Amino acid sequence: MVALGKASNAFLTWAASQGIETPLNLAERDDGRYVFCSEDIKAGQDLLSCPVSACIVADSLEGVAERLAYERQLGEKSKYAPYMDVLPTLDDDRLLSLPRFWDSKRLDLVTDGGQLLRRMKNDERKDIDQWALACVDSRANFLGDGTYAMTPLLDMINHDGSVQTRARIEKNKGFSGPGNVLHLSLGKDYSKGEEAFISYGNLANLDTLADYGFVTENNPCNSESIEVRSHFPITVYADGSIDAGSKANLRYYLANQEELEVFSTLEEGQGLGLLAKPISDRNELDVTSFIASTIAEASGEARAGANDTNDDRLIQKYLSERATLLDLALQRILAKYPGLEY
């Protein structure tokens, strides 16, 4: 922990003036700001109360980004100026850790079968201020009424996927007048002096890497996907199980002529139920062998990539966690099908 800087102290003064209340203390360290408990906090107790009037709110994430960019342009004239001053800039490691700002050389180190690149292409919005969009993607929250917000202080609490987090809106309980208040509480106790965490949602490592610039070890919400010949993904969940939809697609894709004739006699849509379970011993063995070989190849690529990126801890962790989960899936398959050839 280091002493709070001038900007952080000015932000806290501003936050109090906006009616933001919390039993948390703001602190700084080399990797950025975080919060710790100023007192014992019990499960269900408010971790943060923030008038919605203190938030930057819009009907969409893009709308929040546009409002954020506008407030930054206002400079010191903005109501949110002290908040703007503690947000990361485009030369800050907290934003530069997002893959959208990596150069091609670094992106080439990510041997995840193109999973990250596909995500980045899908999320790309060149028509929106890139600083504002990065801040929103990594910091905004859903308010539960169809709107999104940049909520001061909430966005400085770090993520732990195992922490049950609850948000609620209290109507017409605003600070110094009418308005709604956002309340945040947790499903666990914290002791005085402990760093407090919230869950940003059920996020896989791809999600946290793409939008937040970090990866969690042993992530209970992780999943990994492998694109199969550009047709569909094979998805592996955190417990090593395979997505039922992936199996159903492969059962159809690997069916022989006799098995396909069964589907030709059915009305459109009726064959989906048949694919939810094995359609023959032969087909199921082919499906399982295909999944095993695909997973083994993807795991090998991820493991090799992790071994080649010793100087890049973020990519190494991302690829190592991918390989570990894929290996778990393969172990589950081989436990059920000993001696499986793939």
VENVEN-V144117 format. One record per helix or strand. SS is the DSSP state (a for helix, b for strand). FROM is the first residue (numbers start at 1). TO is the last residue. If there is no record, write none. Layout:
# VENVEN-V144117
ss=SS from=FROM to=TO
ss=SS from=FROM to=TO
This chain:
# VENVEN-V144117
ss=b from=2 to=2
ss=a from=6 to=17
ss=b from=21 to=21
ss=b from=24 to=29
ss=b from=32 to=37
ss=b from=41 to=41
ss=b from=46 to=51
ss=a from=52 to=54
ss=b from=56 to=58
ss=a from=61 to=77
ss=a from=81 to=84
ss=a from=93 to=96
ss=a from=99 to=101
ss=a from=104 to=107
ss=a from=115 to=123
ss=a from=130 to=139
ss=b from=141 to=142
ss=b from=148 to=150
ss=a from=154 to=156
ss=b from=158 to=159
ss=b from=165 to=170
ss=b from=181 to=186
ss=b from=190 to=190
ss=b from=195 to=195
ss=b from=197 to=198
ss=a from=205 to=212
ss=b from=223 to=228
ss=b from=232 to=237
ss=b from=242 to=242
ss=a from=244 to=253
ss=a from=257 to=264
ss=a from=271 to=275
ss=a from=281 to=307
ss=a from=313 to=336
